[in-house]
């Protein structure tokens, strides 16, 4: 806060916006410490309230030992509990980014780990071969994996002791719930703001909403998807930072349009990296696009140089134009940044023929003569 105040920005900690009156251009704010209210007028309003974790209404969800991982205080709470030798059996509910990374951290602490997921694969946003490989990596590192299983309740006397699902009962000293997030926009209902069904605020390329003087950015807002050609809700930290920067520029009178996203994301699962940009095969099918796919295996660098490791790349290619629509990869950490090459190719609407002949760097410690990205591109018939 002190750094902001040095720039002339007034900071109101322990204040919560409770109501918006767009006709009067004012926000009603509650001072949490003093339990008082005040009305603040605005010329421009930027809503950047983020998102909150989804917590299903399960019996026992408020038991001590049941937590989420969203904020720094959440992390501190988990850290304190893990420091207790009695906290040995940890159940992770949900198989997305947070919990697959949490599994690695817990394994390093020597905990007994069980991951329960309703879908039949972890990393469900990726195609099946990648989700299955991620699951195998977890199991190889000692994680008990329960797929296609639904949590019904959390039980215990004074503290969580068991997780009950539709298929069994499992002991638990700590339960970490990571089932996605929802936009933190409930206080904006009935204001006239245009929102998606899940509460995400609809914005244009400059962060403007449908109401005069009101902008929105980050995990509470929609974003344009460059391949799907429509607005989506795809909350990522990289996207939130870009949206905030451009909304601020627009308010300051220097508008710059946001070109949209591809949903590019990468995650470390134990000793392997999994990444996705653009559309997966199942995404393309859901969009009704005519596509072909190719999956190739390659190496991080030339076999003639020590330490080469295997990696796999899958491409989703539009049938008639041969334009690259999406890519997924898995392999060692050393190969992860190839995802950025693929994202740039999709962003610029390159065909696989162009990508296959792009002038990428080569030396034995870094790549093969034909990099695995080009091998994949050139394999498309």
N, C-alpha and C positions, 0 to 999 in steps of 0.2 A: 504493500500500500504506500509506503514512503516514497518509492520510486515514481509511482503515478502522481502523488501529490506534488512532487518536485516539478512535474510537467503541467501543473495547474489543473489536474483532474481531481474532482471531489469524490472521495470514496466513502460509501456508506456500508460498513460491515454490520452484520446482525440486523439487516433490514430485509424484508420480504415483500415483493410486489404481489398484491392480492387482487387488484381489479384494474381494468383498463376502460377508459371512456374515450373512444376515438373521436367522438364529435366535439368534446371539450378539450381534446389533446391533453389529457392528464392521466396519471397513474396514482392509484391509492396504495400507499406503502405502510407496512406495519413495522414498528421498532420492536424487535423481539425481546430485547432486554427490558424495555420500559413498558411494554404492552400498550403502546400508544400508536396512533395512526396520523398520517399527514398525506396531503395531496400535492403531487409534483407535476407541474406543467412542462410540456416539451414542445419544441419545434420539430425535432426529429426523434424518433424512438427506435432503438435497436434492441430487438428481443434475441438474447443469446442465452436462454435458460437451460440449454443442454437437454439431457435425457436422464431418466432414472431407471434403475434395474427393475426388471419384471420379477415380482415375487408372487407366485401363485398362492391362492387362499387355501393353503394346506393346514390341516390340524397339526399343531405343534410348531408352526413356523416361527413363533416368537420365543421358543425355548432358548435359554443360554446355550451357546455352542453352535447355533445356526446363524450363518452370516453370509454376506455378499462381499464382492471385491470391486468397488467402484471408486472410492476415495482414499486419500492418504490415511485418514483415521480408520477406515476399514482395514487397510494393510497393517496398521499398527496393532489393531485388535487381533488379527490373525497371527501376527508375529509374537505377541505376548502369549497367546494360547499354545502355539507350537513350541515355545520355550519350556512348557510344562511337560516333564517326562510322562505324565499320565495321559497326555493327548497323543495317542499312538495311531489310532484308526481314523482315517480321514475319508469322508465320502464326498465326491465331487458330483454335483447334479448339473448336467449340461456338458456338451462336448464341443463347444466352440473355442475361439481363440484363448479366452481367459483361462478356462480349466485345463486345456492341453498344456499351456505354459505353466500353470500352477502345479500340474502333475510332476513336471521336471523339478520344480523348486522343492516339492514335498519329498521326492525321491532323494534329493541331495541331503535332506534332513533325516533320512532313514525312516520315514513314516510308511505305514501300511496304507495303500491307496486303492480306492474303489471308485470308478467313474460310471455313472448311470446316465443313460441318454435315451430319450423316447424315439428319435429317428434311428434307423438301422445302420448308421455310419457316423463317425465323428467328422468334424469339418464338413458339415452337410451342405455347405454352399459350393463345394467342389464336386467333381464327378466321382463316381463310385471307386474307380481304381485308386484315386488319391486318398479318399476317406478310408478305404480298407488298408492302404499302406500305412497311414497315420495310426490306425488302430493297432496294426501289427507292431509298430515301433513302441507304442505304449505298453503293450503286453510283454514285449521282449524286455522291457525295463521294469517289469514287476507290477504293472497296474492291472488290477482285476477289472475287466471291461464288461459292462452289461448294456447291450444295445437292444433297441426295441422294447424297452422296459419303462414303465410309468411309475413315478413316485406318487403314492397315495397319502402318506402321512409321515410325520416325524414324531417319535415317541421317546419318553424318558421321565424320570422322577427328578425334578429340580434342574435337569440338564438333559440335552439330547443324548440318547443312548442307542437308538435304533432308527433305521430308515426302512419304511415299509413300502413295498412296491406291489404291482399286480402279479409279481412272480416270486416274491420271497421277502425275508426280513434280514437286515444286515446290521451288524454292530457298528456304532459310530461314536467317536469322541468329539468329532468336529465335522460339520457339514457346511460346504461352501456351495451356494446356489449361484449359477451363472447361466441364466435362461434368456439372455437378450435384454434389450432396453426399449423404452418407449419415450416419445417426446414429452418433456416436462411443460405441457401447455394446458393442463386442465383449468388453470385460472383464467384462461382466455376464451373459454366457451361463451357463446352468445354475444361476442363482441363484433361479429361481422367479418372477422378474419377468415379468409379461405384456407381450409385445411384438408389434408387427406383424412381418410377414415381413421387412421391410427393417431391423429392429432398433429402430424407434422405440418408446419405452416408452409403454404405454397409461396414461393418467391420466384422472381424472374432472374435474368442473368446478372442483374446488378444488386440482388438481394432485396428488392422492393416487394412488399406485399400488395394486396389489392386495396389497402387503405392508405389514405394520404399521409405522408410523413413517417410511415412505419416500415421498418426493415427487419429482417430476421436472418440469422446465420448460425451455422453449426448443427449440433445434433438435434435441435428442435425444428429444423427446416428441411425442405426438399432440396433436391439438386438435379440438374439435367444430366442424363446419361448419354454419352456420345454415340454409343452403338445402338442402344434401345430406342434412341430418338424420342425420349419422353422423360418427364420428371419422375424421380424415384426417391425413396427414403433409404439412404445408404450411409449411415453414420460412421465416419472414420476421422481420426484426429487430423490427418493431412487435409482432408476436405474442409473441416471446421476452420482450420487456420487460414486457408485460402479465402473462404467465404467471409470471414471476419475482416480480413484485410480489404477485400473489394467492397464490402458494404460500407466500411469506414471511408474509403476513397470516394464512393458515390455520394455519401452524406457531405463530404468535404468539397464537393463540386468538381471532382476529377474522376468521373465514372470510367470504369473499365469492365467490359463484359467478362463474366466467368465462362470459359470455354466448355465446361462440363467435366465429368469424371468417367473413369472406366471401372471404378471399384477395385483398383490395384491394392493388393494386400499380401503380406508375407508373414509366416509364423514359423517359429522353431519348435519342433516336436522332438524332444530328447536330442538325438544326434542328427536328425534330418530337418531339412527345410522344405516347407510347402508354400507355394505361392500361386496366385491367380490374378489375372487382369482381363478385363472385357468379359465376354460371355463364355460360360461353360457349355458343354454339349446339351445339358438339360435346360440351361437358360435359353439357348437358341431354339430348342424345341418348344418351349413355353411361349416364345415370341413368334412362333410360326415361320421361322426363317429356314430356307433351304440351304443346308450346309453339309460339308464333309469334314471328317476329322482324321487326324494322323497323330500317332504317338510313336516317338522314337527314343531310343536309349543311346546315350553318348557318354562323354567323359569331360571332367572339369578342365583337363589340360592334356597335353601329349603324353602318351604312355612312356615315351623315351625319357621323361623327366619324373623323378620320384614323387610319389604321393597322389597320383591321378586317382580320382574317385568317380563312380558311376552316377549319372543323373538322367532323368527322364523329362521330356517335354511333350505336351499334347497341344495341338493347334486346332482351332475351330475356324473353318474357312468358308466364306460365302460361295456357293456353288457356281453361280453364273459369272461373278466378277473376280473370283479368286482373292477377294479382299480378306485380310486377316481380321477376324471378329473377336477372337479370344485366345488365351493361352494359359496353361497351367504347367507348373514344374514341381519336381521333387528331387531331392538329392542332398548333398552336404552343404553346410553353411557357405563354403567357398563359391558355390554356384548360384547363390541367391540373387545377385544383382543382375543376372541375365534377364530377370523379369522386367527390369526397367527398359532394356532394349526392346523387348516385346511390347511393353506399354507404349513406348514412343512410336513404334511401327503402327500400332492400332490407332493411336491418337491422330496420326498423319494419314490414315486410311491407305496404308501401303498394301500392295498385293504380296502374296508369298513369293512371286517371281522377283519382285524388287528386293524383298528382304533377303532372299537367297543369294543375291549378288552384292549386297551392301559391303562396303569396305571396312570390315571389322579388324581389329588388331590381332596379331598372332606372334607369339613366341612360346616355345615349349613349356615354360613354367605357368603360362596363363591360359592357353587355349589349344585346341587342335587346329590344323590348317583350315579346315572347314569347321567353324565353331558349331557346337551342338544346336544353336539357334538356327544356323543356316542349313544344317543337316535336316532339321525338321521341316523348314520351309521348302527345301528342294525335294523332299519326299512326297509332297502333295502332288498327286497325279491329275 
